[in-house]
Amino acid sequence: MGSSYKTGGTLHITRGPASAWLLAALMAACMAVTGTCGAADDAAYPNRAVRLIVPFPPGSPSDILARVISEPLGQRLGKPMVVDNRAGAGGLAGVEAVASAAPDGYTLVLGGTGALAISPALRETMPYNVERDFAPIILAASFAQMLVVGNQVPVSTVKELVALAKSRKGQLNFASGGIGAVNHLAGELFKSAVGIEATHIPYKGGTPAAINDLMGGQVQFMFSGVSILLPSVKAGKLRGIAVAAPARSALAPDLPTVIESGVPNFTVEVWVGLLAPARTPQPVIARINAETTALLKTAEVRGRLVSLGAEAVGSTPDEFRAYIARDAEKWLRVIRGANIKEE
């Protein structure tokens, strides 16, 4: 039997053989009823399907990438990973759904640049706080951005484009898919980095409408994803100038980077990664990170990502958290510097 005594109004219980037996019996009963107790919850993860929320519609680049990752990741985890498309509010609706989900590892989100780094800097109010409401798991992939000009523009390098813009001060226009879009901010960052003036022309029809006017000569240059612009470049309808990535794109290896072209440290990385609700148990985060890291190293997944214009990345949860913070600070500086206001 155990014994008890009081000190300072506090009851202390000491465990003898009987109380130890009782504790063991209670643990056994807990296991019988719930199948797990305490830390065993994490050890058993996952014991049912995992939901992966994609904050964009079916067929979008994020959705396609999610499906490339989700099936083999589910196989590695031992339970299906079900893609749940939650489009709306420019990607914020799906991300918000995860911020308020149970922190048990069974609801994840494939979050990216817009919802996690740009919107918090651009919008006056947000439905979630990135640092407070999420547990970053892994930086999964990044999409290289390409700088292109219309065929009417007599340049073929970054240096020549900068020289032309300076000789025609304020006369060149650059296109984007809308105010606050990644390619809008990329254009503003480029202007600041190379010291030119150019007028931003946002397109309500998004990037496709912008590309059409770029071909028609109404605008002179723009940034967008390599996989989006490359078909027009290969068809001779646009001229590729450089890629705004740390290294050359596997899809367009002949194009230099903007950094190689003489603009130090110039990168525009559109990225996606896995996140869980804050307070998700660390063993669960570690398991998903480990399995995703291994998956991103496979030749099959890396090859499929390249075909989408993406590059497999990988990171620790802490590295991903720091990366989000750095990217958010970068776009905040651009937004403030260019005095960009939310539409």
C-alpha positions, 0 to 999 in steps of 0.5 A, spaced: 500 500 500 502 507 499 502 512 504 500 519 505 502 525 509 501 533 509 506 538 508 504 546 508 497 544 506 499 539 500 497 532 500 503 527 498 502 520 496 507 515 496 507 509 491 508 502 494 507 495 490 499 496 491 499 503 488 504 501 482 499 495 481 493 500 480 497 505 476 499 499 471 492 497 471 489 504 469 494 504 464 492 497 461 484 500 461 486 506 458 489 502 452 483 497 452 478 503 451 482 508 447 487 504 443 493 509 446 495 513 452 499 519 452 505 519 448 503 513 445 498 517 441 504 520 437 508 513 436 501 510 433 501 516 428 497 515 423 492 511 425 487 514 419 487 518 413 491 524 413 487 530 410 492 535 406 488 541 404 490 545 398 488 552 398 487 552 390 482 549 385 483 542 382 488 543 376 492 549 379 499 548 380 499 547 387 493 542 386 498 538 381 504 538 386 500 536 392 497 530 388 505 528 386 507 528 393 500 526 397 500 519 394 507 516 395 507 520 402 501 516 404 504 510 402 510 512 406 506 514 412 502 507 412 495 511 411 492 515 405 493 522 404 487 525 402 487 532 398 482 537 400 481 543 395 479 549 399 479 555 394 477 562 396 480 569 398 486 568 394 488 562 398 487 564 405 480 560 406 484 553 405 490 556 410 485 559 415 481 552 415 488 549 418 489 554 423 483 552 426 483 545 425 485 540 431 493 540 432 493 532 431 497 531 425 491 529 421 489 536 417 495 539 414 496 544 408 500 545 402 501 553 404 505 557 399 508 564 398 502 568 397 498 566 403 504 566 408 509 571 406 505 576 401 498 577 404 500 578 411 504 584 409 499 586 404 493 586 407 490 590 413 487 584 416 488 577 416 484 571 418 490 568 422 497 569 424 503 565 421 508 565 426 502 563 432 497 559 428 502 554 424 507 549 425 512 549 419 514 542 417 518 542 411 519 546 405 517 542 399 518 545 393 520 552 389 518 554 382 523 558 378 521 565 375 523 567 368 524 574 366 521 575 359 520 581 354 516 581 347 519 580 341 518 588 339 523 589 345 530 590 342 534 586 347 536 579 349 540 580 356 538 583 363 544 588 361 540 590 355 534 591 358 536 595 363 540 600 358 533 600 354 529 602 360 534 607 362 534 610 355 527 611 355 526 613 362 519 611 365 516 609 358 517 601 359 511 597 362 511 591 365 505 586 366 503 582 372 497 578 374 494 583 379 496 588 384 500 584 390 501 578 385 508 575 385 510 577 378 508 584 380 512 584 386 518 581 382 517 587 377 518 592 383 524 588 386 527 588 379 526 596 378 529 597 385 535 592 384 537 595 377 535 602 378 530 603 373 523 606 372 517 602 369 510 602 369 506 597 372 500 594 368 496 589 372 491 585 368 484 582 371 485 576 367 491 574 370 497 572 367 494 569 361 491 576 359 498 579 361 502 574 356 497 576 350 499 583 351 506 582 352 506 578 345 502 584 342 507 589 344 502 593 349 507 591 355 514 590 354 517 585 360 514 581 365 516 575 370 512 569 371 513 561 372 518 558 367 513 552 366 508 558 364 512 562 359 516 557 356 511 554 351 511 561 348 518 562 349 519 556 345 514 558 340 518 564 338 512 568 341 516 571 347 524 572 348 526 569 355 532 573 358 533 570 365 531 566 371 530 569 377 532 563 381 539 561 385 541 556 379 539 555 372 532 552 371 532 544 368 527 546 364 531 552 361 538 551 362 541 555 357 538 561 360 542 565 365 540 567 372 539 574 374 544 574 378 549 571 373 547 577 369 549 582 374 544 583 379 547 581 385 542 576 390 536 577 386 531 571 387 524 571 386 522 564 389 515 562 389 515 556 394 510 551 397 511 547 404 507 543 409 504 546 415 500 543 421 496 547 426 500 550 432 501 545 438 501 539 433 506 534 437 513 534 435 514 527 434 508 527 429 512 533 425 518 529 425 515 523 422 512 527 417 518 531 415 522 525 415 518 521 410 517 527 406 525 529 406 526 521 403 520 522 398 523 529 395 530 525 394 527 520 390 528 520 382 521 519 380 518 525 385 524 530 383 523 528 375 515 529 376 517 536 380 521 538 374 516 537 369 512 542 373 517 547 373 518 546 380 525 544 384 524 539 390 527 543 396 527 540 403 528 543 410 528 542 417 521 545 421 526 550 424 529 552 417 522 552 414 520 557 419 526 561 418 525 561 411 518 564 411 520 569 416 525 571 411 521 571 405 515 575 409 520 580 411 523 581 404 516 582 401 514 587 406 520 591 404 518 591 397 511 593 398 512 598 403 518 601 398 513 601 392 507 603 396 503 598 394 496 597 397 491 592 397 485 592 392 
